[in-house]
């Protein structure tokens, strides 16, 4: 019987995904703070804004923030659970380091 590694192990996966959701929850709050800061800055710089500009700013800032956060959190999840070490490099014998 083989030993499960990384996210293949249900216990490791449960802890890792719980940590991921906790990080994303805190980052959603951080994204909301960034949205508030952006709206305050735009109001200070440009004055009152039309509602479509406010909605576009909210969606643009928050979704961009969450996309970057999600990608980084997934990279940390992959690295922290040993998932990255499970990858087989099929090109290592074909690439020489003498170039």
C-alpha positions in Angstrom: 0.0 0.0 0.0 1.4 3.4 -0.9 1.5 6.3 1.5 -0.6 9.3 0.4 1.3 12.6 0.1 0.3 16.2 0.1 -3.3 17.0 -0.8 -4.0 13.3 -1.6 -4.1 12.7 2.2 -7.5 13.7 3.5 -6.2 15.0 6.8 -3.6 17.2 5.2 -6.1 18.4 2.6 -8.7 19.3 5.3 -6.1 21.4 7.2 -4.7 23.0 4.1 -8.1 24.0 2.6 -9.3 25.3 6.0 -6.1 27.5 6.1 -6.7 28.6 2.5 -10.3 29.6 3.3 -9.2 31.5 6.4 -6.5 33.4 4.5 -9.0 34.2 1.7 -11.6 35.5 4.3 -9.0 37.9 5.8 -7.9 39.0 2.3 -11.5 39.7 1.3 -11.7 42.1 4.3 -8.4 43.6 3.2 -9.8 44.0 -0.3 -12.8 45.8 1.1 -10.5 48.2 2.9 -8.6 48.8 -0.4 -11.9 49.5 -2.1 -12.8 52.0 0.6 -9.4 53.7 0.3 -9.7 53.9 -3.5 -13.2 55.4 -3.3 -12.1 57.9 -0.7 -9.1 58.9 -2.9 -11.2 59.2 -6.0 -13.8 61.3 -4.2 -11.0 63.6 -2.9 -9.3 63.8 -6.3 -12.3 64.0 -8.6 -15.2 65.0 -6.4 -18.6 63.3 -6.5 -18.7 60.3 -8.9 -21.6 58.8 -10.9 -22.9 55.5 -9.6 -21.6 53.5 -12.5 -18.1 54.8 -11.8 -18.4 53.8 -8.1 -19.7 50.3 -9.0 -16.9 49.9 -11.6 -14.3 50.9 -9.0 -15.7 48.6 -6.4 -15.7 45.6 -8.8 -12.4 46.4 -10.4 -10.4 47.0 -7.3 -11.9 44.1 -5.3 -11.8 41.5 -8.0 -8.2 42.4 -8.9 -7.2 42.3 -5.3 -8.9 38.9 -4.8 -7.4 37.4 -8.0 -3.9 38.2 -7.0 -4.5 37.0 -3.4 -6.1 33.8 -4.6 -3.3 33.0 -7.0 -0.6 33.6 -4.3 -2.6 31.6 -1.7 -2.8 28.7 -4.1 0.9 28.8 -4.7 1.5 28.7 -0.9 -1.0 25.9 -0.5 0.7 23.9 -3.2 4.2 24.5 -1.8 3.2 24.1 1.9 1.5 20.7 1.4 4.3 19.1 -0.5 2.3 19.0 -3.7 5.2 20.7 -5.6 7.6 18.0 -4.7 5.4 15.3 -6.3 5.9 16.7 -9.8 8.0 14.6 -12.1 10.5 16.5 -14.2 10.6 14.6 -17.5 13.0 17.1 -19.1 15.8 16.9 -16.5 17.7 14.3 -18.5 17.4 16.2 -21.7 18.5 19.6 -20.5 22.2 19.9 -19.8 23.6 22.5 -17.4 26.8 22.9 -19.5 25.1 25.4 -21.9 
